[in-house]
Amino acid sequence: MRRHLPLIDFSDVGMACAGTPAWDAVREQVMPALGFHGCFEAVYDRVASELRLSLLEIAKDLLSLPLQTKLRNTSDEPYGGYLGRLPGLAYESLAISDATRPHAIPSFARLLWPSGSNPDFCEKVRSFTKQLAELEEMVRRMVLESLGVAEYAEEQMQSTCYLLRFTEYGAAGEWEEEKRKLAHMAHRDRGMLSIVCQLNEVDGLQVEAMDGEWHLAAPRSVASFFVIAGEALHAWSNGRVYAPMHGVAMDGTRARYSAVLFARPTSERTIQAPAELVDGDHPSLFRPFEYGDFLHFCASAEGRKLKRCRLRAYRREAVTKEDEA
């Protein structure tokens, strides 16, 4: 469990560096890490340490609000809005949908603090979201360049929406009958890429590599983030990017706080591997599917029963329906 995930330093690269030797050197590390581990630790110093500290206080304040206030955070899409009160899990989370759009963060603030717009909150969260979205875009472009399909980068980014989620994982000490507590069950993310920012010094994130070995994702730098690939990118890359199982387990007496930026296709987006990634050695793994339909399957009673292979189960169901039609 103490094996480390790959560590990749993004401190000296930005989108303006694309095509330079510095960019290429980082890119050469990204695809092997996502191909085998599905995750890596990114050192990214664009987010100031003061801002990260502010985000910790913001997360604590948000998640300590009364339950009736948190329940205002709703969404028409599965896995949006408030999540919590789940049987057997010490987990609560609030989400800002379309977080990079100008209206999203102020609307969220007005929802939770109707008496005022909370401009300090809005500015800090806006800056944090913008910087994490830039890291996600760099990683995604590096993946596409490595696969030889960089011409799809712009199309992908135009059909991407971002969801920012603040999470609290309860301390294990709150459960007297156990020394270690499950705070979030093992699962695969459903989108393209997720960027995890651990806000306090409480570890617990665990990631399973392709060989079945589990790694504790403990930051080795104050500027570290964890990049995790999701099932949509796994399908779009025709399996070349691995979407890992991961979850959070707690064994201490302090709660864990994190902020996670999820890059997801828009609901109507069709996920289909480009022709360049399908050949005799790499036959197509999945028929095309609409991302929103996949999300609804994952949130269904049948989908929630599955722990490891929701995407494959979903495609089997979809193929059956297509054949019957």
N, C-alpha and C positions, 0 to 999 in steps of 0.2 A: 504493500500500500504506500510505502514511502518513496517509491520510484518517482522521479520527476518527469513532468511533461516537457516537451521541447520548449526552449526559451529563445525567442526571436526579438531582436532589438530594432524597433521602428523609430528610434529617437532622431536619426539623421535623414529620414526620408519623409516626403509629403507627396501629394498628387503632382505637384510641379516637377518632381524628380523623375517621373516616369520616363523610362528609356535610358537613364543614366546608369553607370556602373554600380553606384550605391543602391539604386532601386533593384537592379538585377541581382545583386548579392543577397538582398533580403528575399526577393521572390524565389530564389533557388531553395530557400529553407521552408517556405510556406506550404508548397504542394506536398512534399514528403510528409510533413507533420499532419496535414489534414487527410492525406491518403491513408495513413496508418492509425494515428491516434484520434483523428477527427477533432482535435483540440490542440491548442498550444498557448503558452504564456507569452503575451506581447508586452514588451517594455515600451511605453508610449508616454513621453514626458510632456506632451502638449497640454495635458490636464494638470493644472497647478495643484500642489498639495493642499493649499488653502481651500480650493474649491472642493476637493474630495472631503475635507473635514466638514465643510458646510453641508455637503450632501448627506453626511452621516447624521447631522442634527436634523436636516430636513426629513430624512427617512424616519427617524425616531418620532418627530412631531406628527408626521402624517399617520403613522401606524398606531399612535397612542390616541388618536381621535376617537370619539364615541362610535360604536358600531353603526348606529343609525346614520351617522354622517358618512362613514365609509361606504355604506350600502348605496349611497347616491352615485357612486362610481360604477355605472352600468355600461353595457355595450350590446349592440345587436349581433355582434360576431362572437363565435365561441372563443373562450380564453381571453376575452377582453374584460376590462373593468376589474372590480374587486374580486379577489379569490381568498377564501378562508373558511374557517369552521368545517374543515374536512375531517372526517372520522380517522383517527389514528395519526394525524399529521399535525405538528406544531408549526403551522405556516400561515402567514397572512401577507397579502400583497395588493397594492393599488397600481393602476396602469393609466398611462396617458397614450391614447391612440393617435396615430398620425403626428407623432411628437415633433417632427421637424417642420410642420406647417405652422404658419404664423399664429393662427387662432387657437391651436390645440392647448398649449400650456396656460394661457390666460383663461380659457374656458374651464380647464380643470381646476384652476385656483378659485374661480368664482363659484364653482360647484361645491367646494369644500369650505370656503370662507365667503359666504354670500355678502357679508358686511363690507368687504374690501377686496381689491384685486391682487394684493400682496405682490407688489412689483419686485421686491428683493428676491422672493422665491422664483418668480418668473424669469428674471434675468440669469440667476444662477443655473436653473434647470435648462434654460435655453442654451447657454454656453456649453454646459456639459453634454447635452444631446448633440449639438453641432459637432463637437470635437470627436465624440464616439462614432457618429455617422461617417466622419471623414476617415477614421481608422477602418471601419467596416468596408467602405468603398475601396480603400487601398488594398485590403486583403482580397476582396472579390475580384478586382481587376488583375491582381497577381495570379489568382487561380485561373482565370480565363486566359491570360497570357501563357501560363504554363501548359494549358491544355491545347493551345494553338487556336483558340476561338475568341480572341480579343475583340473581334468585330461585333460581338453580341453584348459588350459591356454597357454601351449607352442604352440599348433597348432594355436590358435588365434593370438598370438603375431607374429608368423612367417608370417601370412597373413595380417598384419597391415602395413599401410603406414601413414606417418605423413605429414600434411600440416600446415605450419606456416603462419599466416596471420597478417599483420600490418594494423590497421584500424584507420580512423579518422571520427568522427561524428561531423558535423558542429554545431556551437553555435546557440541557438535559437534566439539570438539577431539579427542574420543575416536575419531573416524573420520578417519584420516590422508588418505584418498583424496578427501575432500569437505570443502568449506568450510562447506556448509550441510547439515544432516541432518534427515530427517523423523523427528520424535519421536512423532507420532500422526497417522495418515492422516486426510484430510478425510472427514467423515461428518455425518449429521444425528442429533441426539439423538432417542431414541424416546419419551420421556415428555412431561410437560406443560411444566415449566420447570426449568432448571438454573441454579444460582447458583455462579459460579466465583470463588474467592478465590485470587489469586496471592500466594504466601507469601514469595517473595523477589524481588529486583529483576532478574529475568531474564525478559524478554518473549519472545513466540513465538506466542501465540494469534492466529489469523487467522480472520476471519469474512467470508463472502460475502453481500453484500446482494442484494436481488431483481433489481437491474439487472446483476448479474454482477461488480460491482466488489468487490475484496477489501480489507478493512480490518485493520490491525494493532491488536489490542486491547491497548493499552499503558495501564496505569492513570495517570490524571492527578491522583489524590489518594491519600493514604495510607489513606483510608477507602473506597476503591473496590472494587466487585464487578462482575462481568459477568453479566447476566441473559440467558439464551439460551432461545428457545422450541423445543419439540420437536414431533415429528410427531403425537403424540396430541392436543396442543392445536391443531395445524393442522387435523386432521380434525374435532375437536369444534367448532371455530369455523367450519367449512365454508370453510376457506381464508382467512379474514380475518386470521388470525395466520400469519406466515411462519416456517417452520422452516428456518434457514439451514445451509448447508454450513459447517463450520469444522474446523480442525485445528491442530496445533502443529508449527512448524519452528524449529530451533535453529541459530544461527550464531556462538555464542560458545564460551567455554572453561569455563563453569559450568553445572551442572545447574539445571533449573527445577523448583520444587516448587509444588504447588497443592492446595487442598482444594475439592472440588466437592460440593454438595448437589443431588441429583436428586429432583425431585418426580414420582412416577410413579403412575398408576392401579394399583389392586390387580389381580392377574392375571385375576380373573373379571369385572372391570368391562367392560361393553359401551360402546364408544366410538361415539357417534351424535350428530350435530349436532341441537340442539333445533329444533323446528318453526319457532320464531321467526326462525331464521337461514337458512331455506330458502324461496325464493320464485322468481318468474319471472326476476328479474334475478340470482339466486344459486341456481341449481339444485344439488341435492345432489351433492357431489363424490365421496363414498364411501358404500358401504353400511355398515350397522353391523358392527362386528367386536369380538371379544373381545381385550382387550389382551394377555393371556398368550399367546394363539395367535399374535399378531403378533410378540411377542418371540421365540418359538420359530422362526418363519419367518426372522427376521433372523439368528438363530444357525445356521440350516441351511446346508448347502453351497451351495444356490442363493442364499440371501439374502446370504451373505458375498461372493459374486461381484459383487453390485451395489454401486455406489459412490454413486449419487445418488438413486435413486427406489425405495427399498425399499417404501415404503408403497403406491405405485401398483402396483408389481409384485405385492405381496401381495394387494391387493384384486382384481386381475385373476385371480390364481390362486383366490382364495376364491369369486369369482363363478362361475368355471368349475365348481368343485366343487359349488356350490349348484345350478347349472343341471343338472348331471349327476344330482344326487340327485333 
